[in-house]
């Protein structure tokens, strides 16, 4: 009996994914709205498939992927997110995800990805080349960031304070401050405002 876990903080998205999974023959389908709940669910239910968003309260999808990679759990992970695959697909692939599907109103790609994974294959998009030198150089900057740096970059760009990020990611205030300084240097920005502009321009938020 095939089982799946849906991890997404939007109830409407979870409902849509559940319908797709039911159509694909899954009988036991679990749902959580936060990355913090994933490891316990994997331990308690050992689902065959995990459908994971990248943007969530608590632990984000990249952190969840890293924890799964370091754990003993064997689970097929399908990323289902609104974030641009140009910047996140390869990163998720390296972290152990087997599929990356962009959220759209057309759920046929989600059907295809689920079918591919359950048949033992992977499912990733063919990515376009960067359009110009600016986009190319900025993509290289983003690719140089660690998963944690990228997550903190997104939180900062969304206006969270160092203290809020520290609480969210279970880090010290000093550690977040160090990451922030490193990000500003790596991305060549001069302030949090420029950091937000950089993130929006590259569809990181």
Buried (B, 14 or more C-beta within 10 A) or exposed (E): EBBBBBBBBBEEBBEBBBEBBEEBEBEEBBBBBBBBBBBEBBEEEEBBBBBBBBBBEBBBBBBBBBBBEEEEBEBBBBBBBEBEBBBBBBBBBEBBBBBBBBBEEEBEBBBEBBEBBBEEEBBBEEEEEBEEEEBEEBBEBBEEBEBBBBBBBBBBBBEBEBEEBBEBBEBEEEBBBBBBEBBBEBBEBEEBEEBBEBBEEBEBB
